[in-house]
């Protein structure tokens, strides 16, 4: 674990270490770097599938505009509909995107994966549509695109924060 960048680095010998591995971490928060008193701690568990592929890292997909950047917040007025494409580009015409999945509030509609006509032959997209039903509550829409590299699957996560709100006209008495 690289403390300065909060990155987990795993140097692997792919000739002998292929397979599925379980990883368990505990993330701890301290007031200062020298503090020994834990303010909070969160367990994190995930699986890592190490595999060999003929595809280079350059072939890995990236999310591209017009998709908003991770952490974007979008104001959606009451009784309005949010509609935007999520677009991803692969690094090779031999790589396709099998799915762009969402972890989202109830009522979000998502199209199937389609080639993106506004870009290159390596661009794919889904359309996301959502009409919020509750006023004044912040919802988070997480987008996970799943990429097929032959028989293997990779994923990347983009989080959008969508805040829907209602404007209320306030009239002040005349003086």
N, C-alpha and C positions, 0 to 999 in steps of 0.2 A: 504494500500500500504506500503510495507516494503522498505524504502528508501535505505538501505544499500545493498540490494540484487535485487532491482527493481522487486520484486515479488508482484503480486496481490493475496491476500489471502481472501477467502470467506468461512467463517465457516457457514455451513448450517445444519438446522434441517430437515433431509430428510423426516421426517414423515409429515411435513406440508408445505414444501417449494418446492415441485417438480414442474417442468414446465419450460417454456421458458422465459428467461429474456434478455432484451436489456441492454448493458453496453456501456456507453459513457465516454471516458477519454480524457484528453488533456495533452499531454506530452510536458513539457517545459524544455528548456535547459538554464542553467545559467552559467556565467563565473566562479563563486565560490559558495560554499555552503551558504555564507552569502549575496551574491548579490541578489538584488531585481529586477534588470533589466533583462528582458527575452531576450535571444539571438535569440531563435527560438521556435516555438510551432507547434505541429502537432496534429490534432484531430484523435482519434482512436475509432471506433465503432465496436462492435461485439455482437453476440448472444451466450448465455450460455444456454444449455439444461440440467437441473438437473433432473436426473432420478435414479430410484432404480434398482439395478441389483444384481443377485445372484453371479456374477463373482467377484472374488477378484481382488485387484489392481495388484497382482502378475501375473494375466492372461493377463495384458495389453502387447501389442507387443512392441518390440524394433527393431530398425534397426541394423543389424549385418554385420560384414565383410562377403563377400568382398565389401560391400557398403562403399564408402568413407565417412569420417566423415563430419559433417556439416561445411560449410565454406571452404571445399577443393577446390583448384584451379587445373584444369587439362589443360595442354597445348595440343592443338590439331593442328598439323601442317596443313598448307594449303593443300587442295585436299586430306585430310585424313578423316577417319571416326572414330568417338568416339563410342565405343560399350562396355557397361558394364551392369551387372545385378544389380538390386536393391533388396536386400534381407531383409526380416523382419521375426522375430520369435515371435510367440504368447507364452504366458505362460501356455497354456493348449490346449490339443487336442480338447476340446469342443469349442474353439474359432477359427474362420477362418478370413482370410483377404479377403475382398470383392474386394478391388481395391487399386492400388498404382497409384495415379494420378500425372501428371506433369503439371506445369505451365512453359512453355518453349518457346524458339524461334521457328519460323516457320521451319518446316521440321523435327522435332524430331519424331521418330517413337517409339512406345512402344507396347510390346506384352501384351497379357492378363495375368492375375495372374495365376501362375502355382505353384505346389509344387516344392520346391527346392531340387533336388536330391542330392546335395552335403552336406546336413545337416541332421537335425532331422525331424520327422514327423510334427512338428509344424512350419517348415520353408516354406515360400512362396517367390516368386520372380517375377519380370518382367524384360524383357530385354529392354534397352534403346539404340537406335542407332541414330546417328546424323552426317550428313556431312555438316559442315558450308559452306555457300556460299559467305560470305563477309570476307575480309582479314583485320586484324588489329583492330578489334572491339571486345570488351569484351561482352560476353553474359552471362546471369545467368539462370541456369536451376534449378527450384524449384521442389522438390519432396514431394508430400503429400500422405502418405499412409492412407487409410481409412479402418477401422477395424470393422467388424460386431460382435457385442456381442448380440446374439439373435436378437431382433428387433432394437437395438440401434447401433449407429455409433459413433466411436471416431476417432480422426485424430492426426497425428504428422507431423511435417514439418522438412525436411532436405534441406538445400540449398547448391548446388554445383555451383561454379563459373568456367565456362569453357572459357579459353582464346585461341582463335585460331590465328595463326600467320604465317607469311611467312619468311623464312630465305633468305636473299639476300647476295650473296658473294660480298665482297668489295675488289677490288684490288687496292693496293697503288702503286704509281709509285716507281720504284727502284731509289735509291740515288747514 
